[in-house]
Amino acid sequence: MKLAMLSVGGGPPEVGVVRGARVARVSASAPSLPSSIFEMIADWAAVRTEVRQAAESAQTLPLADIELLAPIARPAKIMAMGLNYADHVAEAGLERPKNQVWFSKQVNTVHPPYAPVQIPMSSEAVDYEVELVFIIGKRGRHISRDDAPDHVFGYCVGNDVTARDWQRRTPQWVLGKSFDTHGPFGPWITTADEVGDPHRLGIRSIVNGDLRQNSNTRELIFNVFDQVEYLSQAMTLEPGDVIYSGTPGGVGVAMTPPTYLKRGDVVRCEIDELGAIECRFEDELLA
């Protein structure tokens, strides 16, 4: 199932199920259901059948006629994996990590999949990073690798937008990764049962029509289930937590010369079977 958060005609957020080029308005069809994907995830076993039934009878609209919102508006945690594709490690001139490299993105980075992204006034080195994003579906601590698949709700496409100049100022990457709007993801969540094995998906980024990153999730150094096992040793994973799993080679900072995003650039991030997000980059404006 492909679950989306959407707005129709500027109206309030609602849940929809995407089928091809149309979306079924589940919230409008079954108002007794939770009004957000975040709430549904925590009680998915109980509501899954009703969501599916509501999607069968609901009004459908063309995707082109609605606004897609971030699938999870206020996740409790956004964790992100660094240096997790061998070609990206090589282009960064670093050694293959022996341990997983983690940082957090703050909740202010959450952004819709097609909305404009800010180029901050305080940065001159904004870069793109296409990533497989997965959403935690079941609470857990000290989760074994064998049990990890049961804790993943679904998958989507993300862009771990990064202010490289801020990232390089300190060994801690949080600020460079946490500017407003710098975490667009979506366009919807494809549930894990529909995806099956997530480690076989083509992953790409395209800047102004130019293919920049082109890899496959089978190339992850630490795969999704390794990540769940490792993270859960440190923290309790909760339903709705958002995890960025790492980016392949081809980022702007590694080009010769380094090529950063500028006003008007359009970045499209694609993952096979999960869809695509596409954002235009615009200068930050003072409120």
N, C-alpha and C positions, 0 to 999 in steps of 0.2 A: 504494500500500500504506500502511496505517496501522499504524505500529509503536509499541507501548506497553511500558513497564516496569511490572510488576505484582507483587503479592504475593497468594498464595492462603492464607487462613487464618493469616496472620501468618508465613508461610514466607519463604524467601530470595527476593530479587529474581529475576525471570525475564522473558524476552522474550515478547511476544504480538503477534498480528496481529488487529486489530479489524475486524469485519465486522458492520455494523449494530449490534444491541444485544448481540452476543456477541464473545468474544475467544478465539482459538485459542492454546493453550499451546505455542508453538514450542519453547521450551527443553526442556520435558518430552518433546516428540516427537522432537527431534533434539539430544541432549546434546552431540554433537560440534561443534555450532555455537558461536560466541562467546556468552557468557552475558549480554552487555549490548549495548544499541544502540550505545553509544559504540565498543565494539570492532568491531561489525559495519560501522559507517560506514567505518572505515579500510580495510576489505577488501570493500566492498560489491559490486564487480563480480564477485568470486569467489564470494560466498555468496548473492547475491540469488536465484538460481534455487532453491537448496536451501531458503532461508527460505520461498519461495512454496510449494514442494512440501510442506514440513513443516506449513505452515498448512492445507493441504488435508486432511491425514490426522490432525491433532492433535485431542485432546480440546478441546471448546469449553465455555465457561462464560458465564453471563449477566454483563454488565458490572456489574450491581448486586451480584453476589456476590464481587467481587474488589476489592482496594485498588489504585488507580492511583498509581504513583510518578512522581517527576520523570523525564522521558525521558532526560536526561543528568545523572547524579548529581554528577560532578566535572569540569565543563568546564575546560579550561586557561585559556580567556578568556571573559568575558562583557562584550561591548561594547554600548553603547546610544546611540541617536541622540536628540538633543534638538531641539525646535522644528522639527518636520518635517511638520506640517500647517498650512496657512495660517490656519485658524480658531483653532488653539491659539496660534500666534504672536500673532494679533490679541487674543485674550482675555488674553494675558500683557502686552499693551501694548508689544510689542517690534517691531523692524523685521524683515522677512523676511530670513533669513540669506543672505549671499552664498556662504559656505562651510559645509560640514557641521560640525555641533556635536556632538562626541563626548565621552562619559564612560564610565567602567567601573563595573560592579556587581561586587562581590566574590563569591567562590564560596559564602560562607556564606548568601547570599540564596536559593540554589537551594531550591525547596520544591515538594512535591507539588501537583497541580492542585485537590485538594478538601480539603486539610488546613487547620486553623485557622491564621491569620496573627496574629502578635503586634502589639499596640499597645505600643510601648516605654514604659517608665516615664519615659524622658528626653525624650519628644516629646509635644506637644499638637496636632500638625498633620499627622496621617497622611492621605495622599491616595491615590487610585487612578489608574491610567493603563492602559487597555487598549492592547495593542500586537500587531502582527504580528511574530512571532519567527521567524527563519530559522536553520537549522543549516548550518554549512559542511561540505561533504562531500569536498573535494579540496584538498590542500595547494597554496598558491600565494603568490607575491609579484609585485607589479607586474602584476596581472591586468587585462586590457583589459575594457572594458564589454561588448564582443561575446562575450568568453570567460566572463564572470561567471556566466551561467546554469549552465555546466558545473561550477561550484564550489559550488553550493547543493544540499545533500542533500534538504532538506525544510523544512516550515513547521509552526508550531503557534501557540497562543494564549498570550499572556503578560500579566501585570499588573506593571508597573513601579511597585510600591508605593514611595511617597516620603515621607520625613519633611520637610515643607516648612520647618519652623523651622530644622532643621539644614542644609537645602539653601541657605537664604538667609544663613547666617552667613559664607559665604565664596564667592568666585567659582568655586571648585572644588566640584563637586557630589557627589564620590565618597561622602563620609560620609552625606549625606542620602539617598543611593540604595542604601546597603549595609547596612542593619540586618538582623539575623537574620530569616529567613523572608520577606523582602521581594522575592522574585523567583519567585513561583509560575508555572509554565508547563506546557503540555501541551494537552489531556489525553493526547495522543499526537503523534507526528510523522507528518504526511502527506507522503509522498515527492514530490519535485518533479515527477516524470513524471505523477503523478496530478493535481496541482494545475494544471499548465499555467501560464498567465499569472497571477502572484500579485497583479497590479495591477487587480483587478476585483471584490474581495471586500468585502461589507458587514462593518463592524466596529462593535461596540457594547459599552458597559458599562451595567450595571443594578445600582442600589444599593437594596436592600430593595424590589425590584419597581418602582423608579422609573428610567425610561430617562434616563441622564445623557449618554452619548456615543453618537453615531449618525452614522457617516460611511462612507467607502469607501476602500479602499487605493489607488484611482486618484488620490486627493487628496494622496498623498505628494509633498512638494516634491522630495526626492531619493529616487528609487525604490530598490528592493532592489539592482539591478545597479549603479547609481551608487555605492551604499554599498560594495559589494564592491570596485569599482575604487579608490575613494578610500582605504579602510582598508588595502588591500594595498600602497599606496605607502609606508605607515609600518611595517607589521608583516607577518610571514608569517602567513597564515591557515591554520589546521590543522583536520583533520577533527574534528568534535565541538565546535568553537567555537560559542557561542550569541550571536546578535545580535538585540537589540531595535531595531525600526526606527522608533519614534516613535509619539506618541499624538495623537489628534485633540482638538478642543475639547470642553469639557464637564466639565473636572475640577473638583474641589471647591474648590480655592483661588480659582477664577475666579468662583464664585457670589457673590451679594450677599444676606447677608453670606457670607464664606467658610465652607464647610461641610465639616468634616473627619470622618473615620471614628471611631466610638466602639464600645465593647464591645457585641457582639451584632449589629452591622451585617453584612450578607451582600452581597458584591460578586460579580456574575456577569459574566464577560467572554466575548464571543462573536465568532467570525469565521465567515462563511459557508463551508461545505465543510470547515472545520478542526475544528469542535466548540466546546466551551465549557469554561471552568474556573469554579469557584465556591468561594469561601472565606469562612468566618465570621471576623470579627475579634474577638480576645480579648485581655484584658490580659496583658502579660508577667508571668510569675511567676518568682520566684527559685528556682533549682534547689535 
